[in-house]
Amino acid sequence: MNKSELVDALADATDMTKADASRAIDALFGTDGGVIANALKNGKRVQITGFGTFETKERKARTGRNPRTGETIRIAATKTPGFRAGKGLKDAVK
């Protein structure tokens, strides 16, 4: 399912217009001004009971190897977003 299919499904399920559904999805999932992205940028986690938890994970700095040259390189520490499915979502998928 892509974004336009998600907008259509949300509009049908809630009797919203497609424009309103699109704005709602952008407000929640948008990468620039979305609620989830902003919370993760601020170091918070977003927990939706029964669905899952969005949170940031810290990856430590480490050494790696350039596969082309074999040269050892230093890989900097990073933050990555993560999602852990909740029990309700896991049960629904089974």
C-alpha positions in Angstrom: 0.0 0.0 0.0 1.4 3.4 -1.0 0.5 6.8 0.3 -2.3 7.5 -2.2 -3.9 4.1 -1.4 -3.6 4.9 2.3 -5.3 8.3 1.8 -8.1 6.6 -0.1 -8.5 4.0 2.7 -8.5 6.6 5.4 -11.0 8.7 3.5 -13.4 5.8 3.0 -13.1 4.6 6.6 -13.7 8.0 8.2 -16.0 9.8 5.7 -13.3 12.4 5.3 -12.5 14.0 2.0 -9.3 12.8 0.3 -7.8 16.2 0.8 -8.5 16.1 4.6 -7.2 12.5 4.8 -4.0 13.5 2.9 -3.4 16.4 5.3 -4.0 14.1 8.3 -1.5 11.6 7.1 1.1 14.3 6.3 0.5 15.8 9.8 1.2 12.5 11.4 3.9 10.9 9.2 5.5 13.8 7.4 9.3 14.0 7.6 9.5 17.7 7.9 6.6 18.7 10.2 5.1 15.4 11.1 4.2 14.7 14.7 6.1 11.5 14.9 9.2 12.9 13.2 9.3 15.9 15.5 8.9 13.8 18.6 11.8 11.6 17.5 14.0 14.6 16.7 13.4 15.9 20.2 14.4 12.6 21.7 11.0 11.4 22.7 9.3 8.2 21.8 5.8 7.8 20.4 3.8 4.9 21.9 0.5 3.9 20.4 -1.0 1.3 22.6 -1.8 -1.9 20.7 -0.1 -0.7 17.5 3.6 -0.1 18.4 6.3 2.2 19.5 8.5 4.6 17.4 11.8 5.5 19.1 15.3 6.6 18.2 18.2 4.2 18.6 21.8 5.1 19.1 24.4 3.4 16.9 27.9 3.7 18.4 30.9 4.8 16.3 32.7 1.8 14.8 35.4 0.9 12.3 34.4 -0.6 9.0 36.1 -1.6 5.8 35.8 -0.1 2.3 34.7 -3.1 0.2 36.4 -1.7 -2.9 39.8 -0.9 -1.5 39.9 -2.9 1.7 40.9 0.2 3.6 39.8 0.6 7.2 37.5 3.5 7.8 35.9 5.1 10.8 32.1 5.2 10.8 30.6 7.9 13.0 27.9 7.4 15.6 24.4 8.0 14.4 20.8 8.1 15.5 18.3 5.9 13.6 14.5 5.7 13.9 13.1 2.4 14.9 9.7 0.8 15.2 8.7 -2.0 17.5 5.3 -3.6 16.8 2.8 -3.9 19.7 0.9 -7.0 20.7 -2.3 -5.9 19.0 -0.6 -5.4 15.7 1.3 -8.7 16.0 -1.9 -10.5 16.7 -3.8 -8.9 13.8 -1.1 -9.9 11.4 -1.0 -13.6 12.5 
